Amino acid sequence: MKIEKHKGLIIFSFLLPGLLLYVGLMLVPSFEAFVLSLFKWNSFRTRLFVGLANYQWLFQDRIFRRSLFDTVEYMVVNVPLQVVTAYILAYLLYLRLTGYRVFRFVFFVPVVLLTVGVGILADTVFSPWFGPFGKLFHFLGLTYNDPLANSKTAIFFVILVDWWKWLGTKIMLFYAGFQNISEEVIEAAKLDGASGARLLFNIIVPLSWEILTMVIVLMIIGSLKVFDMLFVMTQGGPNHSTEVLTIYLYNTAFSQQNFGGASSVAVVLFVVIIFITMLMRRLFQRDLT
């Protein structure tokens, strides 16, 4: 009994630092954000308790509803694009086609670049004055319009840049998952006549389902929290077409000095992330069973 108790104390002593960090850096700030969302406060005067008035103001704000739509649109387009392309490319690398080591390196290079740097680079590339596309169109006598300055195309080109930046990470995750698949199972499937698409969908996908679901959940969370690269490229414009919830939160807090309203945005974003994550995990577990 004493030995078991001694082991329990040792385990708890190892867990305590991480637990304190989690409570101090995650739970306490989350609770503070919820409390602050119940007050009207601009950091220069005493906090005024307003209850749920910040949430009422939030859902009546047209720009907030637009930012919520932009966030969902970003997630719906970005997640399938990255997951499908990364999975296919990782599978091709797993097949060890000619030059696969070179391609593995090329795909991973953008990952090591600074996210803000990628945003500045993309903004320059698409610029009609400094970018190669503007100069090429001008040389050909054609009119070039910056896609990031068009409210109908900006969100899709931002997603394209994000896809290029993080494609290598998803490829490496899938590639690592494929390495855990038993070679004996693959060989047995090939002896039974499985090849090509049949081998991929009937053998590879089921055996890599765990890593696939993990990447999808991480992609969903990352898409809902995207900020830095998108902010550098468009600052939420044009006409709020790329103003996702995180940029809306930033503008509410620092442009409008409405920290209570910004905290209510943070709470809504937290609830949306938890809801979608639990929903996706539920769906994946159901499909798995």
DOVEXLO-691712 format. One record per residue: residue in one letter; x, y, z of N, C-alpha, C, O in turn. Coordinates in steps of 0.1 Angstrom, whole numbers, plus 5000, padded with zeros to 4 digits. Each point is the difference from the previous one (the first is absolute). Layout:
REM residues N
aXYZXYZXYZXYZ ...
//
This chain:
REM residues 289
m500849885000499250125000500950135000499750094993 k501349905015500950125001500850014987500350124996 i500049774997500750014988499250064989500450094992 e498349875008499150064990499850155002499950084991 k500049965022499850145003501350084996499950114996 h501249835007501350064996500150024985500450104995 k499249804997500050014986499050114995500350084991 g498549935016499150104996500550145002499850094992 l501049935019500650135003501050044990500250114996 i500649794999501050024990499450044987500450094994 i498549845002499350034988499450145000500150084991 f499349955021499450135001501150115000499750114994 s501449875012501150104999500550034986500450114997 f499649794994500350024987498950074992500350084991 l498549895012498950074993499750145005499450084993 l501049955019499750135006500550124992499250094998 p502149914997500450124992499150034988499650114997 g500249784995499150014989498650045003499450084993 l500149875018498750045004499950145004499050074997 l502049985010500050145004500150094988499450115000 l501449864990500150074988498750014993499650104995 y499749785004498849994993498950095007499350074993 v500749925020499050085008500350154998499150084998 g502249965003500450145000499950064986499750124999 l500649804991500050064986498849974992499850064990 m499349845014498949974993498750025007499150084996 l500749865015498750015008499850145005498950054999 v502150005008499850135006499750114990499150085002 p501749934987499750104990498649984993499350104997 s500349785001498749974994498950055010499050064995 f501249915018499050055009499950155001499050065001 e502250004998500150155001499350064987499450105001 a500849834988499450054987498550005002499350094996 f500249805010498549995001499550115010499050064997 v501749965014499650105010500150144993499050085002 l502049954991500250134993498950024990499650124997 s499949784997499050014990498750055006499050044992 l500849965021498850045006500150155005499150065006 f502050014990500250135004500350094988500449964989 k499350175012500350104990501250075005500150065011 w501049934981501350055005500950034988500149924991 n500550205010500950034989501550035005500850064994 s499449885018501450015007500350135006501050015006 f498250104991500350135006499050045011500250115006 r498749814995499150045011499549885007500349884996 t499050145015499649885009499149914992499250054992 r500949835010499249904994498550015004499850025012 l499349984978498650015003499349874996500149964989 f499349985021499449874998498750024991499250085003 v500849844986498950014990499349874998499149994991 g501449915015499449864998500249954986501250004996 l497849964998500149944986499850104989499849974988 a500350165016499850114990501149994988499750034989 n501549935015501049994990499749894989500350024988 y499149875017499649904991498850044991499949974988 q499250115018498950054992500550094990499550004988 w501450095015500650094991500749934989500050034988 l500749865016500849924990499249944989500350024988 f498649925016499249934990499150094992499449964990 q500550175014499350104992500950074991499550074991 d501849915010501050074992500149924986500349895000 r499550194990500049944986501549954997500149904994 i500950175010501349974997500449875007500849924995 f498750065018500349885007499449884992500649894999 r498250124997499349894992500849974988500149894995 r500450224998500849984988501349935004500549914992 s500250125019501249945004499849855003500949924998 l497950055008499749875004499949914987500449894999 f498950174991499949944987501349984993500349894995 d500650215006501349994994500849895006500849934994 t499150065020500849905007499549864995500949914998 v497850075002499549874995500449974986500449884997 e499550224994500449984986501549964999500349914993 y500550165015501449975000500349865004500849934994 m498550025017500249875004499549894990500649904998 v498250134997499449904990500849984988500149894994 v500550225001500949994988501449955003500549914993 n500050145018501449975003500349865005501049944995 v498150015013500349865006499949894989501049934999 p498050064993500049904989501250024990500649904996 l499750225001501150034990501349945006500749934993 q499650115019501349965006500049855002501049934997 v498050025009500049855004500149914987500849915000 v498450124990499949914988501450014993500649904997 t499950225000501250014993501249955008500949934994 a499250105019501149955008499949855001501149935000 y497750015001499949855001500549944987500749905001 i498950154988500349944987501650014998500649914996 l499950215006501450024999500949915009501049954997 a498550045016500749915009499949864996501049935002 y497950034992499949864995501049984989500649894999 l499550214992500949984989501550005005500849924994 l499550155016501349995006500249875007501149945000 y497950015006500049875007500349884989500749915004 l498850114984500349914990501450004994500549924993 r500350195012501450014997500250014985500849924994 l498550175000500250024985501350074998500750055010 t499749964978501450054996500150155005499150084997 g501949955011500250135005499250045012499850125003 y499649785004499150035011500750085011499450085007 r501949894996500750085010500150154997499950085009 v500449954978500050144996498750075002499950115005 f499049824991498750065001499650015015499350105004 r501149815004499750015015500750125006499450075008 f501849964987500750125004499350134995499850105008 v499849904979499450124994498750035007499750125002 f499549785001498750025006500250065014499150085005 f501949885002500250055014500750135001499950065011 v500749994979500750135001499150125005500550075008 p498349954986499250115005499750005015499750105006 v500349785000499649995014501050075009499650065010 v501749944986501050075009500050154998500750075008 l498649984982499950154999499150065010499049935004 l501350195000499150075010498750024994499950044988 t499049945019498750024995499750154996499450024989 v501150075019499950144996500750034987499650084992 g501649865007500850024988499349944988500150064989 v499349835012499249944989498950104996499750024988 g499650045022498950094997500650124992499350054991 i501850015014500650114993500449964985499850084991 l500849805008500449964987498949984991500050044988 a498949905017498849984991499450144996499550014989 d500450085021499550134997500850074989499550074991 t501849915009500950064990499849934986500050064990 v499949815010499849924988498850044993500050014987 f498950015020498750034994499850154997499150044994 s501950045011499950144998500150044985500849944993 p498350155002500150044986501250094997500350014988 w500350045022501250094998501349935001501050034993 f499149885017501349935003500149864996501149944999 g497749995000500049864998500249964985499950084991 p500549795007500349964986498849994992500150024988 f498749955018498849994992499650134994499650014988 g500550105020499750134994500950044989499650064990 k501749915011501050044990499749914987500150054989 l499649825013499749924989498850044992500050014988 f498950025019498850054994500350144993499550024989 h501250065017500450134994500849984987499850074990 f501149835010500849984989499249944988500350034988 l498749895016499149954989498950094996499249974991 g500750155016499050104996498649975006499050044995 l501049885016498849965006499850075013500950065006 t497949954999499750065013500049905011499549904999 y501350145011500149915012499450065012500350125003 n498949815004499450045012500449925012500049874999 d500550195011500449935012498949915006499050065004 p501249814996498949915006499750035015498949975004 l502150085003499850035014499350135002499550025011 a500350064979499250125001498649984995499250104999 n500549784997498649974995499349925010500449895005 s498450165000499349945011499549864996499749925009 k500250054978499549874996501149894999499749885000 t501550164998501149914999501050005011500849905001 a499250205008501050015010500149885009501149955003 i497850005002500049895010500649874994500649935007 f499150054980500549884993501550014998500749905001 f499950224996501450014998500749995013501249965001 v498250095010500649995013500149855004501049965005 i497949974992500049855003501149934991500649915005 l499650144983501049944991501450025006500849915000 v499550215006501350025006500149925013501149945002 d497950055006500049925012500249854996500849935007 w498650024982500249874995501549984997500649895004 w500050204989501449984996500950005012501049935001 k498750165009500850015012500049875009501149965004 w497849984998499949895009499849864994499849915007 l500350094980499849874993501149905005499749885002 g501550164999501149915004499849945014500349885001 t499150195008499749945013499049894999500249895006 k498850134987498949904999500649884992499749885003 i501150144987500749894993500849915009500049885000 m500850195009500949935009499249925010500449895004 l498550165001499149935009499449884994500049895006 f499550124982499449894993501149904996499849875001 y501450174995501149924996500449915012500349894999 a499850185013500449935012498949895004500449895004 g498450154993498949905003500149884991499749895004 f500650134983500249894991501149915004500049884997 q501150175009501149925004499649905011500749905001 n498250125006499649915010499149894995499749905007 i500050114980499249894994500949884997501050014995 s498549875009500849884999500249974985499050004992 e502249985004500449964986499349864997499749984988 e500249945022499449874997498550014995499649934991 v499750165015498650034996500050054986499149964992 i501850135005500050064986500449894990499349994989 e501649935014500449894991498949904998499849954989 a499550015022498949914999498950064992499449924992 a500350215009499050064992500450004985499149984991 k502150045006500550004986499949864994499649984989 l500749925020499949864995498549964997499749924991 d499450155016498649984998499450084988498849994997 g502150084997499650084988499750145002499650074991 a500649985021499750155003501250084995501149975002 s498550144991501050094995499450134997498850014998 g502050095000499550144997499050055009500250005012 a498750054983498950065008499449905010499750035011 r500249844985499449905008500949985013499549995011 l501850014987500949985011499950125009500149995012 l499850134982500050125008498750015009500250025012 f498749964982498750025007499649895009499450015010 n501049864986499649895008501049965011499749935009 i501650114989501049955009500750125007500050015013 i500550084979500850115006499250105009500350035011 v498550014983499250105007499549945014500150075010 p499349814990499649945013501149995010499850025012 l501449944984501149975009500750145004500750005010 s499050104983500550145004498950095005500250125000 w498749825004498950085004500250095012499550115001 e501349845009500250085012500850124997499750115004 i501449884988500850124996499250094991500150135001 l499049824991499250084991499050085009499850124997 t499549825012499150085009500750105008499550115003 m501749855002500750105008500450124992499950125005 v500649864983500350124991498850084997500150135000 i498849814997498850074997499550095012499750124998 v500449825014499650085012500950125002499650115003 l501749864996501050115002499850114989500250115003 m499549844985499850104989498750095003500150124997 i498949825008498850075004500350115010499650114999 i501149845012500350105010500950114995499850125003 g501249844989501050104994499250104991500450125000 s498749834992499350094991499150105008499850114995 l499649845016499250095008500850115007499550105004 k501849874999500950095007500950084991500950075005 v499049924982501050064991500050155002498950065002 f502350004998500150145003501250074993499850084991 d501449885013501250084996500250024985500150114996 m499949784997500350014986498950084992500250084992 l498649895012498850064994500050155003499650084992 f500749955021500050145004501150084992499750124996 v501449825002501150074993499650024985500350114994 m499049805000499750004986498850104997500150084990 t498949925018498850084997499450085011499250094997 q501349895016499450075011498549995001499350085006 g500249814989498549985000499250054988498949974999 g501850104992499350064989500249914988500549895001 p499050154987499250134998498549985004499449894998 n500150225007498550005004499749885009498949944999 h502050035011499849905010499949864995499549915006 s500950074981499949874994500949895006499849884998 t501350165008500949915007500150025015501049965006 e498150114999500050045015499449885008498850005003 v502149904999499549895008499950045015500350115003 l499249805005499750035014501250065008499950095008 t501349854989501250055008500350144996500450085008 i499549964979500350144996498950095005500350115004 y498449844996499050085006500250025015499850115005 l500749795002500350025014501150105002499950095009 y501249914983501150095000499550144998500350095008 n498949934982499550144997499150055011500050125003 t499149795003499150045010500850045013499750105006 a501449834997500850035012500950124998500050095008 f500749924981501150104999499650124991500550115001 s498649874990499550124991498950075007499950125000 q499149805006498950065006500250025015499150065007 q501949884999500350005014498849955008499750055011 n499749844984498949945006500449865005499849904993 f500850105019500649875004498949905005500249885000 g498750185005498949915004499449934988499849885001 g500050204989499449944987501049904994499649894995 a501750145005501049914995500149875008500249894994 s499650125019500049885008498849914997500149885000 s498750184997498949924996500249934987499549894998 v501350184992500449934988500849885003499949894994 a501150125015500949895004499249895006500349884997 v498750155011499149895006499249934989499949885000 v499650204991499249944989500949914991499649894996 l501650165001501049924992500349875008500249894994 f500050125019500349885008498949904999500249884999 v498650175002498849905000499949944986499749884999 v500550204990499949954987501149894998499749894994 i501550135010501149904999499749885007500149894995 i499450125018499749885007498849924994500149884999 f498950194996498849944994500449924988499749884998 i501150194993500349944987501049885002499949904994 t501050125016501049895003499349875005500349894996 m498850135014499249895005499149944990499949874999 l499550214992499249944989500849924991499549894996 m501750165000500849924990500549875006500049904994 r500450115019500549885007498849905001500349884998 r498550165005498949915001499749944986499749884999 l500450204990499749944987501149904996499749904994 f501650135009501049914997500049875007500249894995 q499450125018499949885008498849914995500149885001 r498950194995498849924995500449934987499649894998 d501150184993500549944988500949885002500049904993 l500850125017501049905003499449875006500449894997 t498550135010499349885005499049944990499349905003 
//
